[in-house]
Amino acid sequence: HDVLGDVFTSNSFHHQAIKDLGRGLAVMASAEDGIIEAVYMPDKPYVRAYQWHPERLFAIDADNRLLFEDFIAHC
């Protein structure tokens, strides 16, 4: 949320999705239909997982590019 804000575009297409969060995970983003799109571990410095494919959008979409810039900044 602190990187992309409240609303952003993703290229989400699933035949599987997260049903139950694993231990230590929290929802970071979800779609309008309730599908979990991103998770993180609040107790860890930088653990994030995305259910969509930002690597396919970073060249054409500034929001998805921000995810990579954020990751690089944390490295």
C-alpha positions in Angstrom: 0.0 0.0 0.0 2.8 2.4 0.8 4.3 1.9 -2.7 1.2 1.7 -4.9 -1.6 3.3 -2.9 -5.2 2.1 -2.8 -5.8 1.2 -6.4 -3.5 -0.1 -9.1 -3.6 -2.2 -12.3 -2.3 -5.7 -12.4 -2.3 -8.5 -15.0 -3.8 -11.0 -12.7 -5.1 -14.3 -14.2 -5.3 -17.3 -12.0 -6.2 -20.9 -12.0 -5.0 -21.0 -8.3 -5.0 -18.5 -5.5 -4.2 -18.2 -1.9 -7.0 -19.5 0.3 -5.4 -19.5 3.7 -2.5 -17.4 4.7 0.6 -19.1 5.9 2.1 -18.4 9.3 3.4 -14.9 9.6 1.8 -13.7 6.3 -0.5 -10.7 6.0 -2.6 -9.5 3.0 -1.0 -6.6 1.2 -3.4 -6.4 -1.7 -6.5 -8.0 -2.9 -8.7 -7.8 -6.0 -12.3 -6.5 -6.1 -13.5 -10.1 -6.0 -11.6 -10.8 -2.8 -8.7 -12.8 -4.3 -5.5 -12.2 -2.4 -3.0 -10.6 -4.9 0.0 -9.8 -2.6 1.2 -10.8 0.8 4.0 -9.7 3.1 5.5 -10.6 6.5 5.1 -7.7 8.9 7.7 -9.1 11.3 10.4 -9.3 8.6 12.3 -6.4 7.0 11.4 -7.2 3.4 9.3 -10.2 2.5 6.8 -9.6 -0.2 5.1 -11.9 -2.7 2.9 -10.9 -5.7 0.3 -13.1 -7.3 0.4 -11.3 -10.6 3.3 -10.7 -13.0 4.9 -7.2 -12.5 7.9 -8.4 -14.5 5.7 -8.4 -17.6 4.4 -4.9 -17.0 7.3 -2.9 -15.6 8.4 -1.6 -19.1 4.9 -0.2 -19.8 3.4 0.6 -16.4 4.8 3.0 -13.9 3.0 1.5 -10.9 4.5 -2.0 -11.6 7.9 -0.4 -12.1 7.6 1.1 -8.6 7.6 -2.4 -7.2 11.1 -3.1 -8.7 12.4 0.4 -7.6 11.2 -0.3 -4.1 12.9 -3.7 -4.1 16.2 -2.2 -5.3 16.0 0.5 -2.8 15.7 -2.1 0.0 18.6 -4.0 -1.3 
